[in-house]
Structure formats: structure tokens, C-alpha cells
Amino acid sequence: MTPARRISVFLSRFSWARLILLLTAPLFWLGAVYIVALAALLVTALWTVDSFTGEVRIEWTFDNIVDVVTGALYQTVTLRTIGVALLVTVVDILIALPIAFFMAKVAGPRLQRILVVAVLMPLWASYLVKAYAWRSVLSEGGVWASVVEPFGGQTPGYGLPAVVLTLAYLWLPYVILPIYAGLERVPNSLLEASGDLGAKTWRTIVSVVLPMLKPAIIAASIFSFSLSLGDYITVNIVGGASQMLGNLVYTNVGAANNLPLAAAIALIPISIMIVYLAAARRSGALENL
């Protein structure tokens, strides 16, 4: 029997061997790219920068982490970043719920497919193209101004409101699709039974749909919250003088050439997401996805 034949027979007999062989490559990639990268980030945060030459020196210290935790600037920017990420998440969920409900429970099969493609279409365009398109929309004399100014309205210009609007648009497909998938798993018979028992539409949504939709909403919030938490390009394009954590990391990696401090700042959103995911897991919602 040839070696290849022996391996084939062995794999056909033992399913655990096939599973290990199947998972080895992706698990190795996951460990090499993510776990090792995070470990390297933590190690880099413990290094120092020579104040005279600007070179990174491998001298172990917690000064960078202490500065980030206790510094008023970093605390302010952290709260601002969390606030923006939460607001973007809330806006996206409020917009996504009626859209996803119409797609899953009202639209026919053909219209449903068209709407899914329509939701996915913005993802085919470049991130920068969409961000700069919103910069044009929000600029003086732009589309926003031409629509609202005849009615006495004002354009928000550049700043945190513009950042929230742009990020909400960018991440909306990532919120609609999980909620749409969750709504498809809600049996129509439950909605009909709720109506037969005399429940109004709002009562049905609150008492029947939302409890079953909780895992999908939490999954959608993870996408929008995490993506907003680490974004820095949109803030540079439409944020004006506003700063978020991603901007501080970018500045220290580039202009300031302070990689250890940048790594220490980058630990903040990582820590926030660990807490966020732990809270989501503790709620039990992720187990039902």
C-alpha cells in the first residue's frame, strides 16, 4: 500500500484527524496574525523612545501605559471615541430595524433579493470614495446646504456630527445584514399568533420580535461599535479639528515617531472591545447566534 493510500485510509477511519488537519492552517494563521500581533503590540508599549535620537529603545517600563491611563488628553479622547462609537451604533440600529423588517417580513422573494443587493452595493465602492463623497455633501454649498438652506436650515459642516453621519452610513450594511438574518429566523406563525390573540403591532414587536432579535442586534452592534472605535480616516476627512483614538495612534506612529506610545494608546480600544465582548457574552445573546 502506498503512503498516500495509507494516509487516505487513516483519515477515513478517524474523523478527529480530518478535523485537526482541516483546522491546523486557519488556527495557525489566526495565531500568527492576531495573537502574535497583539502580543507584539503589548511588548512594544513597554519600550521607550530616546528623547535625543528618537530611536526606539528596548528598555522595559510602564511609563507609556501610565501616561495613557492618567493623561487628561487621553481620557478626554477616549470618552469622545466611545461616545461617537455608541452614537453611530444606536443610529445604525434604529435605521436598520425597519429596513431589515421590511426585507424579511414584507417584501416578496424577488424584491427581497433586490434589496439585499442594494444593501450590499455600497460595500463595492472604496471606503475613501464614500468618505470624500460625504465631505462634499457636508461642505458649504454642498448637497446638504442646497437642500436645507431654502427652509432656513444649516449645514453641520465638519466636526463630530459629520463624523457620526459618515460612520453611520459606512457601517450601515454591516448592521442591516445581521438583523435581517435574525428576522428571517423569526417564524411568521408567531407574529400571526400574536395578532390573533389581540396584540397590537407595537406590542408584537416589543414582546415577540425584539426578544428573539436580541442576538442579531448585539452581533450588529459589535460590527458598528468596533469599526467606529478604531476609525481614524473618516475623522481626518470630515472631523475638522476633532480627534479620536485612531488619530492619536496614527499621529504617534507617523509624525511623532513614537511607536511605544502609539502601542499603549492602541491598547485602549482593544481593552474596550474585550469588555464589550465579555458583556455581550455574559448576556447570553452570543450563544444564540
N, C-alpha and C positions, 0 to 999 in steps of 0.2 A: 504494500500500500504506500503510495507516495505521501510526502509530508503534507502537501496541500489537502489530500484526501483525509489524512488523519485529523488535521485541523477542522475540516468541514464536519467530520463525524463527531468530534468533540463538542463543537459549537451546537450541533443539532441536538445533542443529548443534554447539555447543561444550559438552561436559559439564563442563569446568573452570569455565565461567561459572556454570552452575547450582550447582556445589558452592560457589563463592565466595559467591554470593547466599544460599545456604542457611545458610552458617556465619557470615556477617557479623554478624547480630543476636546470636546467643549468644556469639560471641567478644567482641563489643563489651561485652555485659553482664558477661561474665566479667572483662574487663579493668577495667571501671568499678567493679564492686562489690568484687572481690577484690584485684586487683593494685594498684589505686589506693588502696584502703583499707589494705593492708599498707604501702604507701609512706608514706601519711599517718601511720600508726602509728609507723614508724621516725623520721619527721621530728619528730613530737610528742615522742618520747623524748629528743630533743636540745634541747628547750626547757627553760626554768626557771620557777619559781614565785616571785613576790615574797613574801618572808617576812613582810612587814608588811601588805600588802593582800590577799594570797592569790590575786592575779591571775596568769594565765599570761603570761609574757613571752617574746618570740621572741629569746632570746639563746642562741646555739649553744654547747653544752657536752656533754661526755661524762660529766658527774658522775653523772647518774642511772644510766647503764649501769654505770659503775664501782661505784657503791654496790650495785647489784643483784648484780653478779658477785662482789664481795668481802664483802658483808654476811653475817654468820653466820646471821641470821634467814632470809634468802632462800635460802641454801644448805640450811638445815635443811628449810624448807618445800618446796623443790624436790625433795629426796630423798624426803620423805614423799609428795609428789604422785606421783612416778614409781613409788614402791613400791606405792601404792594402785592406780594405773592398771595396773601389771603384775599385781598380785594379782587384780584384777577380771577382767582378760583371761584369766588362767590358769583361774580358777573357771568363767568362762563357756564356755571351750573344753572343759573337762572335762565340763561338763553338756551342752553342745550336741552333742558327738560321738555319744554313744549315742542321743540323741533323733533327730538327723538320720539316723543309720544306720537306725534303725527306720523312719523315714518313707520313706527312699529305697529300702531293700532288703527290708524285711519286710512293711510294710503294703500292703494291696491298694489299687487305684486310688481306690475310694470313701473308705476310711479315710485314705488319703494326703491327699486334698482336705480332709477334715475336720480333720486335724492341721495342715495349712498355715493354715487359717482360725483354728484355736486358737492357733497361734503368733503370728499377726498381731493377734488380738483385743486384747492388752494395749496395742498401739500406738494403738488407738482411744480410749483413756482419756487424760485430761490427765496430763501429767508431774507436776504438783503434787498431783493426787489420789493418784497412786501413791506419791509420796514421803511424803505425810502418812499414807497407809494404813500404810506401814512404820513410821512414827513411832508410830502407835497400836499396832501389833503388838509393837514392841520396848519399849514403855513398861512401867513397873511395874504389874502387874495386867492386862497386855495378853494377847493370844492366846499369845505365846511363853511367857510366865510360866505361864499356866494349863496349858500342855502339859508343860513340863519340870519345874516345881517339884514336882509329886507324885512324881517319880522322883529328887528330890534335885538337879536341875539348876538353873542360874541364868540369868536373862535377861542378855544382853550389855549392855543399856542403850544409852546414847548415846555415841558415840565412833567411832574409826576402824573397829572391826569392824562397827558398824552402817552406816557409810558404804560399806564393801565389799559387805555384803549387799544394800543398797538399790541401789547402782550395778550390781551383777551382775544383779539382777532387771530393772532398767530397760533394760539393753543386751542382754540375752539374745536377744531376737528378731533383733537385728542380727547376732548371731553364728551362730545356728541356720541362717538362710536361706542365707548363702553356703556354709556347709559342706554343707547339704542339696543345693544346686545342684551343688557339686563331686562329691558322692557319686553323683548321678544320672548324671554323665558317666563313672563307673567301670563298665565293661562287666561284666555278671553272668557272662559266659563266663570272665573272668579269675579270678573267685572260684571258679567250678566247676573250672577247670583246676588251681588251687592245691590244692583239696581232693582232686582225682583223683590228684595227684602225692604225696599223703600229708601235706600241710601241715596242722597243727592250726589251729584258729580264730585263736588269738593270733598265730601265725606269719604267717597270711594277712593279718591286719590290719596287722602291723608291716612286712612285706616287700612287700605288694601295695597295700593300700588307702592307708596313710599317705603313701608317696612320691607317689602320684597326687593325694592330697588336699592336699598342701603348699601350692599356690597359694591354695586356698579357705580354708585355716586362716590364712594370712598376711593375706588380704583381710579375714577376720572379725576378726582381732586389730587391724587398723588401725581398724576401727569402734569397738570397745570401748576400746582404748587412747586414741585421740584424744578420744572423748567424755568419758571419765573424767578425762583430763588437764585439760580446760578447765571441768569442772563446779564450780559453787560453791553452787548452790541446795540440793542434797542435803546438803552439809556443814553448811549453816546449819540444816537441818531436823533431821537425826539425828546430826550430828557432835559435838554438845556444844561443848566449847571448842577442838576441833581446827580447824586452818587448812590450806588448800591454796592453790595459786597463784591460783585463781579468786577466792578470798575476799580475797586481798591486792589484786587488781586492782579488785574491787568496792568495797572499803573506800577505796582511794585515789581512785577516781572519784567516790564519793558523799560519805562523811563527811569525809574528809581534803581533798577538793577538790584533789588533786594529780594532774592528768591526765598530765603528763610522766613522773612516777614510775610511774603505772599502765601507761602505754605501755611503759616499759622492762621492767616485770615481765611484761607480756604477750608480750614477745619471747622469754621463756624457753620456754614451751610450743611456740611456733612453731618455735624452733630445735630443740627436742627432736623434733618431728614431722618436720622436714626431715631430720634424721639418721636417724630411724626409717624413713622412706620410702626414703632413699638406701640403707640397709642391706637393705631388702626388695627393692629393685630390683636391687641388686648380687647378691643371692642367685639372681636369675633367676626367682623364683617369679611375679612380677607379669607377666612376659612370656607366661606360660602361662594367664592368666586368660581 
